[in-house]
Amino acid sequence: QVQLVESGGGLVQAGGSLRLSCAASGRTFSIYAMCWFRQAPGKEREFVARIGWSGGSTYYANTVKGRFTISRDNAKNTVYLQMNSLKPEDTAVYFCAADRSYRAGTPTPANMDYWGKGTLVTVSS
């Protein structure tokens, strides 16, 4: 089992920045990649960013590319999501997820093996 705990959410004005953290514990050696997803009220959970746990390759949704940066610190078993130039439409609960397998294409919620409980990000206009 892998346990994931997110932190860093909050209220920010449009144009501002936030950094989310996701601390992993347990059988972290089984992780192939870590992802961030988000879910806005009344909407489906959507992919935001992915990073390879070992190699560090990254992949972003078009909606956040150029504004968000995913990174990891393997010594701390922690993944980060730096969010800049935030927009009101970025308002959502942000979830950290772990995938034990290699996958081509855009990750989906169904692909993930472990989830955190989420952290709320609210961007005011």
TORKOL-4160 file (C-alpha; in steps of 0.2 Angstrom, whole numbers, padded with zeros to 4 digits, m for minus):
125
<pt num="1" X="0000" Y="0000" Z="0000"/>
<pt num="2" X="0005" Y="0018" Z="m0003"/>
<pt num="3" X="m0002" Y="0033" Z="0007"/>
<pt num="4" X="m0003" Y="0050" Z="m0001"/>
<pt num="5" X="m0006" Y="0066" Z="0009"/>
<pt num="6" X="m0008" Y="0083" Z="0000"/>
<pt num="7" X="m0005" Y="0100" Z="0007"/>
<pt num="8" X="m0003" Y="0118" Z="0002"/>
<pt num="9" X="m0021" Y="0122" Z="m0005"/>
<pt num="10" X="m0029" Y="0139" Z="0000"/>
<pt num="11" X="m0037" Y="0155" Z="m0007"/>
<pt num="12" X="m0027" Y="0165" Z="m0019"/>
<pt num="13" X="m0031" Y="0180" Z="m0031"/>
<pt num="14" X="m0031" Y="0178" Z="m0049"/>
<pt num="15" X="m0013" Y="0179" Z="m0056"/>
<pt num="16" X="m0006" Y="0173" Z="m0040"/>
<pt num="17" X="0004" Y="0157" Z="m0036"/>
<pt num="18" X="0003" Y="0142" Z="m0025"/>
<pt num="19" X="0013" Y="0126" Z="m0022"/>
<pt num="20" X="0005" Y="0110" Z="m0018"/>
<pt num="21" X="0014" Y="0096" Z="m0010"/>
<pt num="22" X="0011" Y="0077" Z="m0009"/>
<pt num="23" X="0020" Y="0066" Z="0003"/>
<pt num="24" X="0021" Y="0048" Z="m0001"/>
<pt num="25" X="0024" Y="0034" Z="0012"/>
<pt num="26" X="0023" Y="0015" Z="0012"/>
<pt num="27" X="0028" Y="0004" Z="m0003"/>
<pt num="28" X="0034" Y="0019" Z="m0013"/>
<pt num="29" X="0046" Y="0008" Z="m0023"/>
<pt num="30" X="0031" Y="0001" Z="m0032"/>
<pt num="31" X="0027" Y="0018" Z="m0039"/>
<pt num="32" X="0030" Y="0021" Z="m0058"/>
<pt num="33" X="0023" Y="0039" Z="m0059"/>
<pt num="34" X="0015" Y="0052" Z="m0049"/>
<pt num="35" X="0000" Y="0063" Z="m0055"/>
<pt num="36" X="m0010" Y="0077" Z="m0050"/>
<pt num="37" X="m0028" Y="0078" Z="m0055"/>
<pt num="38" X="m0041" Y="0091" Z="m0050"/>
<pt num="39" X="m0060" Y="0091" Z="m0049"/>
<pt num="40" X="m0071" Y="0107" Z="m0050"/>
<pt num="41" X="m0088" Y="0107" Z="m0042"/>
<pt num="42" X="m0100" Y="0098" Z="m0054"/>
<pt num="43" X="m0087" Y="0092" Z="m0066"/>
<pt num="44" X="m0077" Y="0076" Z="m0068"/>
<pt num="45" X="m0060" Y="0074" Z="m0061"/>
<pt num="46" X="m0047" Y="0079" Z="m0074"/>
<pt num="47" X="m0028" Y="0076" Z="m0077"/>
<pt num="48" X="m0016" Y="0090" Z="m0073"/>
<pt num="49" X="0002" Y="0084" Z="m0073"/>
<pt num="50" X="0012" Y="0068" Z="m0072"/>
<pt num="51" X="0030" Y="0065" Z="m0067"/>
<pt num="52" X="0040" Y="0049" Z="m0068"/>
<pt num="53" X="0045" Y="0043" Z="m0050"/>
<pt num="54" X="0063" Y="0038" Z="m0056"/>
<pt num="55" X="0066" Y="0046" Z="m0072"/>
<pt num="56" X="0057" Y="0062" Z="m0069"/>
<pt num="57" X="0049" Y="0064" Z="m0086"/>
<pt num="58" X="0035" Y="0076" Z="m0086"/>
<pt num="59" X="0018" Y="0078" Z="m0095"/>
<pt num="60" X="0005" Y="0091" Z="m0093"/>
<pt num="61" X="m0013" Y="0095" Z="m0098"/>
<pt num="62" X="m0014" Y="0108" Z="m0111"/>
<pt num="63" X="m0024" Y="0119" Z="m0099"/>
<pt num="64" X="m0010" Y="0121" Z="m0087"/>
<pt num="65" X="0005" Y="0119" Z="m0098"/>
<pt num="66" X="0017" Y="0134" Z="m0096"/>
<pt num="67" X="0009" Y="0139" Z="m0080"/>
<pt num="68" X="0011" Y="0124" Z="m0069"/>
<pt num="69" X="0027" Y="0114" Z="m0065"/>
<pt num="70" X="0027" Y="0097" Z="m0057"/>
<pt num="71" X="0043" Y="0091" Z="m0048"/>
<pt num="72" X="0049" Y="0078" Z="m0036"/>
<pt num="73" X="0061" Y="0076" Z="m0021"/>
<pt num="74" X="0064" Y="0057" Z="m0020"/>
<pt num="75" X="0074" Y="0059" Z="m0004"/>
<pt num="76" X="0058" Y="0066" Z="0004"/>
<pt num="77" X="0046" Y="0055" Z="m0006"/>
<pt num="78" X="0037" Y="0071" Z="m0010"/>
<pt num="79" X="0030" Y="0078" Z="m0026"/>
<pt num="80" X="0026" Y="0096" Z="m0029"/>
<pt num="81" X="0015" Y="0106" Z="m0041"/>
<pt num="82" X="0020" Y="0124" Z="m0043"/>
<pt num="83" X="0005" Y="0134" Z="m0049"/>
<pt num="84" X="0008" Y="0151" Z="m0057"/>
<pt num="85" X="m0003" Y="0164" Z="m0066"/>
<pt num="86" X="m0018" Y="0156" Z="m0057"/>
<pt num="87" X="m0035" Y="0158" Z="m0065"/>
<pt num="88" X="m0053" Y="0157" Z="m0057"/>
<pt num="89" X="m0055" Y="0142" Z="m0068"/>
<pt num="90" X="m0041" Y="0133" Z="m0059"/>
<pt num="91" X="m0052" Y="0132" Z="m0044"/>
<pt num="92" X="m0054" Y="0114" Z="m0039"/>
<pt num="93" X="m0050" Y="0101" Z="m0026"/>
<pt num="94" X="m0032" Y="0095" Z="m0032"/>
<pt num="95" X="m0028" Y="0076" Z="m0029"/>
<pt num="96" X="m0012" Y="0067" Z="m0029"/>
<pt num="97" X="m0012" Y="0050" Z="m0036"/>
<pt num="98" X="0001" Y="0036" Z="m0039"/>
<pt num="99" X="0002" Y="0024" Z="m0054"/>
<pt num="100" X="0011" Y="0008" Z="m0053"/>
<pt num="101" X="0012" Y="0005" Z="m0071"/>
<pt num="102" X="0019" Y="0013" Z="m0087"/>
<pt num="103" X="0006" Y="0020" Z="m0098"/>
<pt num="104" X="0006" Y="0029" Z="m0115"/>
<pt num="105" X="m0005" Y="0044" Z="m0117"/>
<pt num="106" X="m0015" Y="0055" Z="m0105"/>
<pt num="107" X="m0017" Y="0047" Z="m0088"/>
<pt num="108" X="m0035" Y="0044" Z="m0082"/>
<pt num="109" X="m0042" Y="0043" Z="m0065"/>
<pt num="110" X="m0046" Y="0024" Z="m0068"/>
<pt num="111" X="m0027" Y="0021" Z="m0071"/>
<pt num="112" X="m0022" Y="0027" Z="m0054"/>
<pt num="113" X="m0018" Y="0014" Z="m0040"/>
<pt num="114" X="m0018" Y="0026" Z="m0025"/>
<pt num="115" X="m0026" Y="0043" Z="m0021"/>
<pt num="116" X="m0024" Y="0056" Z="m0008"/>
<pt num="117" X="m0039" Y="0065" Z="0000"/>
<pt num="118" X="m0036" Y="0081" Z="m0009"/>
<pt num="119" X="m0033" Y="0099" Z="m0006"/>
<pt num="120" X="m0044" Y="0114" Z="m0010"/>
<pt num="121" X="m0038" Y="0128" Z="m0021"/>
<pt num="122" X="m0049" Y="0143" Z="m0023"/>
<pt num="123" X="m0044" Y="0157" Z="m0035"/>
<pt num="124" X="m0054" Y="0173" Z="m0034"/>
<pt num="125" X="m0056" Y="0185" Z="m0048"/>
